[in-house]
Amino acid sequence: MSAAAPLVGQPAPDFELVNQFGEPIRLSALRGGNVVVVFYPFAFSGICTGELCELRDDLNVFRSENARVIAVSVDHKFALRAFAEQEGYEFDLLADFWPHGEVAKAYGVFDEESGMALRGTFIIDAEGILRHEIRNPRGQARDIQEYHRVLKEL
């Protein structure tokens, strides 16, 4: 895993990546609302699909918490578009494709050996400050209820 990692209470590392439609999304442009940045290994994989479907199914709750969900993987935007269309995702899937895993590295969740992002979630407040992070080992899905608990405290 990458050695670098942002610290809770500090500004979240800014980044710009394209979403599944090729549109650029810059983290700092999302200030004014909370942001839940969800890194996941790969589109179409079992646990990842399950986690993102939970986010999809809870999207209105996130909106009521003034939170925008963005999901990041090292997949190409074209794969992400097919994934989003198949699963009905209405949130941005961002392609950390090239330079490969650069944003995942900045957040300390890139696995150099396998070339993929690990399961890491970063909750960022309306001012761009990292307020909470969640990391799960390979093969273990995250509990999105923890996201809601943290967002209610912001």
Secondary structure, 3 states (H helix, E strand, C coil): CCCCCCCCCCECCCCEEECCCCCEEEHHHHCCCEEEEEECCCCCCHHHHHHHHHHHHCHHHHHHCCEEEEEEECCCHHHHHHHHHHHCCCCEEEECCCCCCHHHHHCCCEECCCCEECEEEEEECCCCEEEEEEEECCCCCCCHHHHHHHHHHC
